[in-house]
Structure formats: structure tokens, C-alpha cells
């Protein structure tokens, strides 16, 4: 483990092992505020009247079998990431940003709007146990053999042997090229270069090298996307809560991330001035690419009208009035190329 200001130690350990634990990136107040937001905001667990102090409510929320929590529980309509406050403070945290800049060796980086992780204590109820082992890559290893992307999470509770948490095969990035050459049959049988998420074979001898990565609350764990990784189950009496957080170099933005950034830009200017004026800092504007978007896509009255038409269509689709919804979607397309390319 390295304190966030030990830049050289962090970078050297990461290069050798493919992951690193950076401590003290958040203080206790920031941790408490983030946990309260995840548990109480209606965009997340708050939709279920979830109460961290009341075990009778712990059965209610929609938490996936890997422990993931999404805005809107994965549905497209409804709440927005822009409604959140403290998770955005964390994304703009100077300790977090500088840590990713150091690992990525780049000043110009952009942020993704990742999900959250909540593992309930299985000593209270065994049925809450998540998957035992689901080692995988989030990018195709046959397509990305060189250092390309990193992933990360902020620990909001202590990550211990029994808490559940992140695990990986350390140093696997150093042998990836050799491994993929030795496993072409596995690739040809199961995958091709269009696959994004690739499962690591359960029978592989390297499964015995999986390591639980322990960290105190307020730490940032960053790992090379070339490492097979997953989470291990909670086997204790306490919750495990994390905020996933990912940055990448601005010059490597893909279409998916560009769409996410544009969506945040549009919603900030059209629907949520509080987010734009009171939450987003100059550092936040930079990692969201807002200044560049303002030059390329200045928001017009037609964009605003098109967005309203799009939202009407969303509501009608929820009500299963599909013909009427399509009419509003088509009107939105006619009014604004920006709304069409981002939402439709």
C-alpha cells in the first residue's frame, strides 16, 4: 500500500504487479457522505427505502449477483448520474485524478460514469452471497495486449479477507502475450475480437494465483485491464461498499465513453444547472470534456426542445404506448442532430 503522494512508489509497484493500493485518497467525512448518498439517494438504493441500520430493509434493493448497483438499477429512463453529488466530488478529488494521471502517464484524462458495489453481510443472511469466482477481462485480451486501459474503485468500507472485495491475478499483464498464444484454441472456440468481456478459463493453472487485494476505507485500487479479475464474496457481518471509478487518456476515448460524456454535458446544460454551477469544479469540467463540447456543440433552443421530446417519448415507452413514443423520438431527431446521436 502506498500513500497517495508517493508517486514513484505507486508507479513502480503498478508496473511490476499490474495493480496498486493507494491509501488516504478520501477522508472520513467524504467516505460517510458517499455511503449515505449510495444508500439513500432515490437513483440508487434509496428507491427501496433501504436503511443501512435496519436489517429488515436489506432484502429489498436490487443488487446484482456480483454486488453491482446501477443508477436506475440498470434501466435507461428515470434518474441521472448528474443528480448525485458526493460521488462526483470523489471523481473530481485531486488525489484521485492525480493518481490516475500518474498511472496513465497523461495530464489529459477523462472520467467514465461507473457503477457502485454493495455486498451484504452473508453472516446475517447466506442467500446474499455473490458469485464465488468469475474471473474475466473487461477488454478482449487478444485485441489489447499492450498497456491500454486501467480500472479502479474507491473503498468506502474496509476491504478485508472476509468483507468481499476485489481480487486479481497479479503480474499477469507481464505474461499476457505468451498466454494468448498458448490459448488460441480457447479463443477460437469461445471468443473473437468483437467480444468485449471475456471470461478467464476456470481450469487454467493460474487460477491458483488469484489474490485478494485488501485495503482500508478511503483507498483507491487501480488495476491494469489486462489482469484477469473479479470480486470475492462477502463472508462477514459487515457491508462492503465501493465506488467504481475509471479514467482513460483523452486521446483514446472510444465511442461509448464519448456518448456518456456528451450525455452528461447535455443534461447539465438543459436539465440540471445545480450540477453544472454548484457541483462541477474546473477540474471536473476538464475530465468531463465540457469546455471542448461547448465549442463543438453549443446548446440551442432546438436542442432543448428536442430533449423535451425525447423525454416525452421515454415516458410513453414506459407506459407501453410505443406508437406515440416513436412520434416524439422522430420529432427529436428532426430538431437536433446532437440529441439524435447521443440518445437515439
C-alpha positions in Angstrom: 0.0 0.0 0.0 1.2 3.5 -0.8 0.1 6.9 0.4 -1.4 9.0 -2.5 1.6 11.3 -2.5 4.2 8.6 -3.2 4.1 8.9 -6.9 7.2 7.0 -7.8 6.5 4.1 -5.4 2.9 3.8 -6.8 4.1 3.8 -10.4 6.8 1.2 -9.9 4.6 -1.2 -8.0 1.9 -0.9 -10.6 4.2 -1.6 -13.5 5.5 -4.7 -11.7 2.3 -6.1 -10.3 -0.4 -4.7 -12.6 -2.4 -3.2 -9.6 -1.7 -0.8 -6.7 -3.5 0.2 -3.5 -3.3 4.0 -2.9 -4.4 4.9 0.7 -5.9 8.1 2.2 -7.5 9.5 -1.0 -10.7 10.2 0.9 -11.2 11.3 4.5 -13.8 10.0 6.9 -16.3 12.8 6.1 -16.1 12.1 2.4 -16.5 8.4 3.0 -19.5 8.9 5.2 -21.2 11.3 2.7 -20.7 8.9 -0.2 -22.1 5.9 1.7 -25.1 7.9 2.8 -25.7 9.0 -0.8 -25.5 5.5 -2.2 -27.8 4.2 0.5 -30.3 7.0 0.5 -30.5 8.6 -2.9 -33.5 7.6 -5.0 -31.3 7.0 -8.0 -29.6 4.2 -6.2 -30.7 2.1 -3.1 -33.0 4.9 -1.8 -35.6 3.7 -4.3 -36.1 0.7 -2.0 -36.4 2.6 1.4 -33.1 0.9 2.2 -31.7 1.7 5.7 -28.1 0.6 6.5 -29.0 0.5 10.2 -32.2 -1.6 9.7 -31.6 -5.3 8.7 -35.3 -5.7 7.9 -34.7 -3.5 4.8 -31.6 -5.3 3.5 -33.6 -7.7 1.4 -35.3 -5.0 -0.7 -32.8 -3.5 -3.0 -31.9 -4.7 -6.5 -28.3 -5.8 -6.1 -26.9 -7.9 -8.9 -25.3 -11.3 -8.3 -21.8 -9.7 -8.5 -22.7 -7.0 -6.0 -23.2 -4.2 -8.6 -25.6 -1.3 -8.1 -26.5 0.9 -11.1 -28.3 4.2 -11.4 -32.0 3.3 -12.1 -31.0 -0.3 -11.3 -29.8 -0.6 -14.9 -32.9 0.9 -16.6 -32.4 3.7 -19.1 -35.2 6.1 -18.1 -35.6 8.0 -14.8 -32.7 9.2 -12.7 -29.4 10.6 -14.0 -25.9 10.4 -12.6 -26.0 14.2 -12.6 -28.4 14.1 -9.7 -25.7 12.7 -7.4 -23.3 15.0 -5.5 -20.7 13.2 -3.4 -19.8 10.5 -5.9 -19.0 13.4 -8.3 -16.9 15.1 -5.6 -14.9 11.9 -5.5 -14.5 11.8 -9.2 -13.1 15.3 -9.1 -11.0 14.7 -6.0 -7.4 15.9 -6.7 -5.9 12.8 -5.0 -8.0 10.5 -7.3 -7.3 12.5 -10.5 -3.6 12.8 -9.9 -3.3 9.1 -9.1 -4.8 8.2 -12.5 -2.7 10.8 -14.3 0.4 9.3 -12.7 -0.5 5.7 -13.7 -1.7 6.6 -17.2 1.3 9.0 -17.6 -1.0 11.7 -19.0 -2.4 15.0 -17.9 -5.4 15.0 -20.2 -7.7 12.2 -18.9 -11.5 11.8 -18.9 -13.8 10.1 -16.5 -16.4 7.4 -17.0 -19.7 7.2 -15.0 -19.2 3.9 -13.3 -21.5 1.9 -11.1 -21.3 1.1 -7.4 -20.7 -2.1 -5.4 -22.7 -3.2 -2.4 -22.2 -6.6 -0.7 -24.5 -7.5 2.1 -23.2 -9.4 5.1 -23.7 -13.1 4.5 -23.2 -14.0 8.2 -26.6 -12.2 8.6 -28.2 -14.0 5.6 -26.3 -16.6 3.5 -28.6 -16.1 0.5 -27.0 -12.7 -0.1 -23.7 -14.3 -1.1 -22.4 -13.2 -4.5 -20.6 -15.3 -7.1 -17.6 -17.3 -5.8 -15.4 -16.8 -8.8 -16.0 -15.1 -12.2 -12.5 -14.1 -13.3 -12.7 -12.1 -16.5 -11.3 -9.3 -18.6 -13.3 -6.2 -19.5 -11.5 -5.8 -22.7 -10.6 -8.5 -25.2 -7.1 -9.8 -24.3 -6.4 -10.9 -27.9 -7.1 -7.3 -29.1 -5.4 -5.4 -26.3 -2.0 -6.9 -25.5 -0.2 -3.7 -24.8 -0.9 -1.3 -21.9 -4.1 0.5 -22.8 -6.7 1.0 -20.1 -7.0 0.8 -16.3 -9.9 0.3 -14.0 -10.4 1.3 -10.4 -12.5 1.5 -7.3 -12.7 3.6 -4.1 -13.1 1.6 -0.9 -15.8 3.1 1.3 -15.5 0.3 3.8 -12.5 -1.7 4.9 -11.7 -4.4 2.4 -10.6 -7.4 4.4 -10.3 -11.2 4.0 -13.9 -11.7 4.9 -15.6 -8.5 3.6 -15.8 -9.4 0.0 -13.9 -7.3 -2.5 -11.5 -7.0 -5.4 -9.2 -9.9 -6.4 -7.0 -10.5 -9.4 -4.0 -12.4 -10.8 -1.1 -10.1 -10.1 1.6 -9.8 -12.7 -0.5 -11.5 -15.4 0.0 -8.5 -17.7 3.6 -9.4 -18.0 2.8 -12.9 -19.4 -0.4 -12.0 -21.4 1.2 -12.2 -24.8 2.6 -15.6 -24.1 -0.7 -16.8 -22.6 -2.9 -15.7 -25.6 -0.5 -17.5 -28.0 -0.8 -20.7 -25.9 -4.6 -20.4 -25.7 -5.7 -19.8 -29.3 -7.9 -22.9 -29.2 -9.8 -21.3 -26.3 -10.1 -18.1 -28.2 -11.3 -19.8 -31.4 -13.8 -21.9 -29.5 -15.3 -19.2 -27.3 -14.4 -15.7 -28.5 -13.4 -13.4 -31.3 -12.2 -9.8 -31.4 -15.7 -8.4 -31.2 -16.1 -9.7 -27.7 -15.6 -7.1 -25.0 -15.9 -9.1 -21.8 -14.0 -12.3 -21.9 -14.2 -15.0 -19.2 -10.9 -16.4 -17.9 -10.9 -20.2 -18.2 -11.8 -21.9 -14.9 -9.4 -24.8 -15.4 -6.4 -22.6 -16.1 -3.5 -23.2 -13.7 -3.2 -19.5 -13.0 -6.5 -19.6 -11.1 -4.5 -20.7 -8.1 -2.6 -17.4 -8.2 -5.7 -15.2 -7.5 -5.0 -12.8 -4.7 -7.5 -10.8 -2.6 -6.5 -7.2 -2.6 -7.0 -5.8 0.9 -7.3 -2.1 1.6 -8.6 0.3 4.3 -11.7 2.5 3.7 -10.8 5.6 1.7 -8.3 3.8 -0.5 -8.1 3.8 -4.3 -7.3 0.5 -6.0 -6.2 0.8 -9.7 -5.5 -2.2 -11.9 -4.3 -2.8 -15.4 -7.3 -4.0 -17.5 -5.1 -6.9 -18.8 -5.3 -8.6 -15.4 -8.0 -11.2 -15.0 -10.0 -10.0 -12.1 -13.3 -10.3 -10.3 -14.7 -9.8 -6.8 -14.7 -12.4 -4.0 -17.9 -12.9 -1.8 -18.6 -11.2 1.5 -18.3 -13.8 4.3 -18.7 -11.5 7.3 -21.0 -9.4 9.5 -20.4 -6.0 7.8 -21.3 -4.4 4.5 -18.7 -4.0 1.7 -19.4 -0.7 -0.2 -17.3 0.7 -3.1 -17.5 3.3 -5.8 -16.1 2.0 -9.1 -14.1 4.7 -10.9 -12.4 4.7 -14.3 -10.3 7.2 -16.2 -8.6 6.9 -19.5 -6.4 9.1 -21.7 -8.3 11.7 -23.6 -6.6 10.7 -26.8 -8.0 7.1 -26.5 -11.7 8.0 -26.0 -14.0 5.4 -27.6 -17.5 5.9 -29.0 -19.2 4.5 -25.9 -17.4 6.9 -23.5 -17.8 9.8 -25.8 -21.6 9.2 -25.7 -21.6 9.1 -21.9 -19.6 12.4 -21.8 -21.9 14.1 -24.3 -25.0 12.9 -22.3 -23.7 14.4 -19.1 -22.9 17.7 -21.0 -26.4 17.9 -22.5 -28.2 17.1 -19.2 -26.1 19.6 -17.3 -27.0 22.4 -19.6 -30.6 21.6 -20.2 -31.9 20.0 -17.0 -29.6 20.4 -14.1 -28.0 23.9 -13.6 -27.3 23.0 -10.0 -25.0 20.2 -11.1 -23.2 22.5 -13.6 -22.9 25.5 -11.3 -22.6 24.1 -7.8 -21.0 20.6 -8.1 -18.7 20.6 -11.1 -15.4 22.2 -10.5 -12.8 23.4 -13.1 -11.1 20.1 -12.7 -14.5 18.4 -13.2 -15.1 20.3 -16.4 -11.8 19.1 -17.7 -12.3 15.4 -17.0 -15.8 15.7 -18.5 -14.6 17.4 -21.6 -17.2 20.2 -21.1 -15.1 23.1 -22.4 -14.5 21.3 -25.7 -18.1 20.3 -26.0 -19.2 24.0 -25.5 -17.2 24.9 -28.6 -18.3 22.0 -30.7 -21.9 21.7 -29.6 -23.3 25.0 -28.2 -26.7 24.2 -26.8 -29.5 25.8 -28.8 -33.3 26.2 -28.3 -33.9 23.4 -30.8 -31.6 21.1 -28.7 -33.7 21.9 -25.6 -36.9 21.3 -27.4 -35.6 18.0 -28.9 -34.5 16.8 -25.5 -38.0 17.5 -24.1 -39.5 15.5 -27.0 -37.1 12.7 -26.2 -38.1 12.6 -22.6 -41.8 12.6 -23.5 -41.1 9.6 -25.7 -39.3 7.8 -22.8 -42.3 8.3 -20.6 -44.7 7.0 -23.2 -42.4 4.0 -23.8 -42.5 3.2 -20.0 -46.3 3.3 -20.3 -46.0 0.9 -23.3 -47.5 3.5 -25.7 -44.9 2.7 -28.3 -46.5 4.3 -31.4 -46.9 7.6 -29.6 -43.3 7.3 -28.2 -41.9 6.8 -31.7 -43.6 10.1 -32.8 -41.8 12.1 -30.1 -38.5 10.3 -30.8 -38.8 11.2 -34.5 -39.5 14.8 -33.7 -36.5 14.9 -31.5 -34.4 13.5 -34.4 -35.7 16.2 -36.7 -35.0 19.0 -34.3 -31.5 18.1 -33.2 -28.6 16.1 -34.6 -26.9 16.2 -31.1 -29.9 14.7 -29.3 -30.2 12.1 -32.1 -26.6 11.0 -31.9 -26.5 10.8 -28.1 -29.9 9.3 -27.2 -31.4 7.9 -30.3 
